[in-house]
């Protein structure tokens, strides 16, 4: 029984997360539609901006910030696993984001130098 739960739980969790996100979006859309409906019932003028689709705010990607966050996460995971589980057996998992961050940092400096020369 435990093996079946161990296999099914990741899939169930993923489906549950998707369902929660979908339910939140539907709820937000319903409340927006109720607001529009009540404004129309009371004879208020609605701005055309209210009917435009909501644009997602795009943050500029900063490679340096991403690299430093990955390095910090790697060091944090390494320290947490090392002190809580004792030894390098589990702490080595902290090296994965650490080395990804170091690779991003190297790529940042390479791209920075190439942009200066061009």
Buried (B, 14 or more C-beta within 10 A) or exposed (E): EEEEEEEEEEEEEEEEEEEEEEEEEEEEEEEEEEEBEEEEEEEEEEEEEEEEEEEEEEEEEEBEEBBBBBBEBBBEBBEBBBEEEEEEEBBEBBBBBBEBBBEBBEEBEEEEEEEEEE
